[in-house]
Each structure stands twice: as structure tokens, then as C-alpha cells.
Amino acid sequence: MTTSSPASLSVVIPVFNEEPNVAALAQKLHAAISGIGRAYEIILVDDGSRDGTWDHLKAACAAYPHFRLIRFRRNFGQTAAMSAGIDAAQNDVIVTLDADLQNDPADIPRLLEEMEKNDYAVVSGWRKDRKDPFLNRRLPSMIANGLISNITGVKLHDYGCTLKAYRRDVLQGVRLYGEMHRFIPALCSWVGGDIAEVVVTHHPRLAGKSKYGIGRTFRVILDLLTVKFLLRFTGGPMQLFG
């Protein structure tokens, strides 16, 4: 990225029933980003949480002036929450990550450094040393990553890692549904964006309940079949764009 000053940053975080993690997440985000020497905002999207998440988000917003909140009245899913945050983002680079503290906010500056050093459109996190159960998390993820890489032609080790950095301009016009947020790197590649992977830290979940599982993997496969259909019968990804 060739600009005279550092690119401004928007961090987008979907949040659903993460009451035990919000305060620590806010602290870690502030510690990781406040000193990076660029304009930034942090957008937290409450995806219809049914616990005390919203109250904790409001407290974080009051404590940290760069935080912004969006609230859904009911649960629409991670893709919808992420899309709302991306649409609301105002800065040059958009970073996404999960709210469960398995992604480490301290890795955000490394993604930005890699992006700006080589002018990448997307820098994708790779949880090389993943701290999740094998049978119901890592194995389905390995299968999904292989399928997505083969069908889209865009090879990544870890499509499911939410920690990614995108240039805002390559996201313009992208419209998502289902579990399509994990396909964003492939969409960006199809319109000419260069992609890099960076190994990132992955922590075990210490509080709250995971929202991932086998059922979600099946939904990803259904969306992948839609992508395959569009590629076969339209010759490109344009039907996935607004």
C-alpha cells in the first residue's frame, strides 16, 4: 500500500453471547491497536445476544472512545453481523476477528505490516497450531479448507480463520449470505487482489460456549456448492457481488 501516511484501520468483530469475554477483549484490542500510529475504529456487532453481552459492550464503548456498536434485535448469524460491520466501516483497511479471544488482537499489527510491505489486497490468518478438538473442529475444517481451495482455485490453509485483513477497496460491492464470509478471500482474488497468509496465534477458548460445530460445516458445504454452480454456469463470481 503506497500512501504517505499509514492506512487508517477499522476492526470488525461479530459478537454473540460472549458476556464473559467482552471486557478482556476490549482491553486486548486497546492494548494492541492504540499505539500503532494510525487512525482507527473498532466496530462490535452484537448479533442478537441473549445474555449480558450488550451491557458489557456499552461499558467497553464508554471506556474506549474508538469503539462503535451495532446491535441486531435477533440472531442473524456471523456472516450478516460481519457484513453489517464491513458496511459501517469508514477506514482504508478492514480487519475481522472473532470475539471469543481465540484470535489474538496482538497479531493485528503483523497482518497490517505484511499487507503494507507487499501491497496485498488480503492477508489471511493461518492457525497453524490450532487449539481446538480434532474430531469436531479441526478435522471438519481441514476437509472444508481442501474443498474450498479446490473448487475456488484459491489455495489457503485456513479459510475458517476469522482473523483477516482486507483493503477496503476490494470489498466494495461484496454482498454476502449464508456462511459466505469465509469465501471473501476467494472473491477478492477473483477480482484481481493478491493474497498472503500469516501464521497467527490461536488460544483455547477459556470462557463462553463455541458457536461452531458439524452442523455449521454442512452449511458451509452447501454455500460452496452454490459457488461451484455460479462458477460453472456464469463463468465467474459476479453473481456474488451487488
N, C-alpha and C positions, 0 to 999 in steps of 0.2 A: 504494500500500500504506500504510494508515494505522495505524502502530504507533508506540508511544512510543520505541522503540529500533530501530536498524537491523535488518532481517531477517537471520537467520543464513543462511549460504551453504554449499551443497555443490557442488563441481565434479566432474563425472563424465567420465572420459576412457577410452574403449576403446583398448587398445594391442595391436598385433600386429606382431611383427618390426620394432621400432623401436629396436634397440640403439644406433645412432649418435646418436639424438635424445633419449634419456631424460634424460641429465644436464642438457643445456641446457634441456629442457622444465621440469624440476623447478626450476631456477634462475629461469627466467622466470615461472613460476607463483608462486613465493615472492615475487619482486620485485613482481609485480602485485597480490597479494592481502594480503600480510602487514600492510600499513599502512592497510587500508580501514576499520578501526574496527568490525569486526563479527566474531562467532564464525564460524568456517569450518572445513571439512574438504575434502580433495582425495582422491577415490576413483579409483584407477587400476586398470582391469580388464585383466589380461593374458589375451588371447583365444587361449591355446594357442601362444604364440610358440615358434619353433624355433631362435632364435639366443640371444644373451646378454641379451635384454631383461629376463628375470626377475631376474637378478643385479643389473642396473643399477636396477631398480625397488626392490629390497630396500635398496640403498645409498641411494637417494633417501629412502626411508621412514626410514632410520636418521638421515639428516641433517636431516629436516624433520618435526617431531612431529605436524603436522596431516595428514600423508599416511596414507592407508589403502590396503591392497592386497587385490584379489581375483584368484584365479588359476583359469583353466579348464585342464583337463588336455589338451584338444584344441581346435582352432579351430571355434567355433560361429558366427562372423560378428559383424559390428558391431552389428546390432540386438540380438542376445542379450547381448552384452557391455554395451551401453548399458542394457538393461533390468535386468540384474543390478546395475549401479551405481545406477540410479534406485531400485530396491527397497531397496538398502542405505543410501541417503541419509537423513540424520536431520534436515536443516535446512529452513528455510522456503522458500528459493529454490534451484532446481537449475539449474546451468549445464552445458552439454555442449560439448565441443570435441574436435577431433582431436589426435593425439599427434605429428603429423609436422612441427609448427612452421609450417605454412602458415597456420593460425589463429594470431592473436597474443593471448596471455594478457593483454596490456596493454589490450585492448578490453573485458575483463570489467567493470571499473567503469562504463564507458559504458552497457553494457546494463542494469546494475543501476540506474543513475541514471534512465534512460528508463522503466524499469518502475515505479520508486517515485514518479516525478514525476507520472505519469498513471494509476497503478493498473492497468497492463496485466497480463494473465494470461501472455502470451508476448511476448518481444522476440526477433526473429529477425535474425540477421546477414545482410547482403547484401554479397557480394564483388563490388562494382561494378567494381573494377579487378582482375579476376581474373588470376593469373599462372600459367595452365595452357595447354597446347597447345589450339589451336582445334578441330581435326577430331575428336580422340578424347576430349576432355574438355568443352570449353566448348559446342560445338555439340550433342552429345547432352544436356547439361544444360539448354540453352535449350529443346530440344524437350520434355524431361521436365517442366520448370517450367510450360510452357504447357499441357501435358496435365493435370497435377495441378491447376493453377489452374482450368481449365475444368470438369473433372469434379467436383471437390470444391466449387467455388464460392467458395473461399478464395484470394484473389489475393495471391501473393507472388512477388517477383523471383527468389528463390534458396532453394528448398526444400532443395537439397543442401548448403547451408552447415551444418556441424555446430555451429558456434558459436551457441548459442541459450540464452536464459534462460526458465525456467518457474517459475510459482508452484507450490509443492508440492501444494497442494490440488487444482489442475486435473489433476494427473497421477494422482491416486488412482484405482485401478481400471483404468488403461490396461494392456492386455496386448498385446504386440507379437510379430510373427513376420516371416519373410522379410526384406524391406528396409523394413519398415513404420515404422522410426524417423523417416524423413523426412516422414511424414504426421502426426506428432504435432501440429504447429500446427493442421492442419485438424480433427483430433479435438477439440482444446481449443476451437476456435471453435464446433464443433457443440454443445458443452455450455455455451456462453454466455460463453466467455472472449474478451476483446478482445486483438487482436494488433497489434504495431507492428514496423516494420523499422528497423534502424540500419545504415548503411554501415560496414563493418569493413575493417580492413587484411587484405590477403592477400599472402603471401610465396611465392616459388617454392620448391619442395622442394629442399633443399640436400644431403640425405643420405637413404639408405634408398631403398626402392622403393615406388612408388604401388600401392595395392590397388584402385584404381578403373579402370574401362575400359568398353568397349562391352558386354561380357557382363553387367556389373552393371546397366547401363541397361536391358537387356531384362528382368532380374529385377524391376526397379522397375516397368516397364510391366505385367508380369504381376500384381504386387501391386495396381497401380492398377485393373486390370480386376476384381479381387476387390472393391475398394472400390466400384466402379461397380455391380457386381452387388448388393452389400448395400444400397446406396442405393436401387436400383430395386425390390428385392423385399422389403426390410424397412422402407423408409421412413425410415431413419436409421442412425446409426453404432453402435447399441447392441451389435451382434454383435462389434464390435472391442474391447469392454470386458469385463473379468471380472465 
